[in-house]
Amino acid sequence: QVQLVESGGGLVQAGGSLRLSCEVSKSTGTIFSINAMAWYRQAPGKQRDWVALITAGGRTTYSDSVKGRLTISRDNAKNTVYLQMNSLNPNDTAVYYCDVEVRDSTWQLRRYWGRGTQVTVSS
């Protein structure tokens, strides 16, 4: 069984910083490898938007709205992806979700979502 456990959200003033974490929790033998890891966000009344992605090899890409302010990274030893968020503004207020693609023990590609963590930026 695979679960994504997110943490690090909260309330912060504009200009502040937060660091989100998402750990892939798995039963022994369920995953062969973790491929791309990504963050999405969904503001109230809006669709879920892609924020950033990091490949298994560490290559990163960002949406234009966060480029230069948010940084995605991963610790493969801990099966964890991070999102360092700096210079936050009220437009960053949203529920943030991590998204992970894995190759399971049967060699199938599967995608998992976290339950989300709320980030609120006050002006």
N, C-alpha and C positions, 0 to 999 in steps of 0.2 A: 504494500500500500504506500502511496506517495502523497504527501501533504506539503503545502507551502505555508510557512509560518512567517508572517510579516510583522514588523515592529518599527518603532521610531517616529510614528506620526505624532501630531499634536498641534498646539496653538503657538504661533510665533508672530512677532511684529514684522512689519514690512522692513526689508533690509537684512533680516535675520537668516539663520541657517538651521537646517535639520538634516539628519542622516537616517535614511530608511534602510532596513535590512530585510532580506527574505531568505530564509533557510529552507532548503529542500530536505524534508524529513522523510526517510524511507525505511522500509523493512529490508533486512539483509537479503541481497540477491535479487531485488526487484528491478534495479536499474543497472544497465551496462555502462551508459555514459550520459552525461548532461551536455546538451548542445547549446544552442543559443538561449540567453536569458534576457528578459526585457522588462521594462516598466511601462505601464499605461496609466492614464488618469481619466477620471470622469467627474466633471463639474456638475452641480445641480442643474437638471433640465437639459443637459447636453449629452452627446454621444461619448463613448469611450474613445480616447485618442491615444495613439502611440507616442511615447516620450523618448525612450532611448533603448538601445540594444547593444549587447556585447556577445561576440561569438565565443566559441570554445577556445579559440586561439587568442582571444583578447582584443580583437578588433571592435571598435565602438562606432556607433552612429547615433545622431541626435535629431530631434525635430528642430526646426528653425526657431521655434518659440522658446526653447530652453538652452540652445547652444551657447556655450560660454559661461553659463550659470550653474548648470547641473552636470554632474559627473557620475557615470556608471562604472562600476568595477566589480570584480568577482574574486572570491577566494575558493579555489577548487578543492582545497583540502577540507574546507568547512562546508562545501556545497551551498555557498551563500553568495547572493548578489546584493550589492549596495547601490544606493542612490544618494550621493552627497548633493545637497541643494543649498546654494548660496544666493545672496541678493534676492531673496524671495519677495514677491509682490502679491497683492490680493488676487490677481489673475491666476496665481498658482494654486489657489484654494480648490481642492478636489479630493476625491477618494483615489488613492494610488494603489494600483494592482501590479503584482509581479506575475510574469508569464514565463514559463520554462518549457523548453522542448527536450524530451529525453528519449533515449533509445533503451527500451526495456530489455529484460532478460530473454524475451522471445524475439528480439531484434526488431520489434515494431517501434515506429516513431509515435510518441504520444505527447500531448500538450496538456499542461496543468496551469491552473490559475490560483492565485491566492485569494483570500476573502476580502482583501483591501484594508488600507489603513488611512484614516482621515488626516488630511493636512489642511489647517486653516491659517490663513495669513491675514492679520488685521492691519488696517491702514493707520 
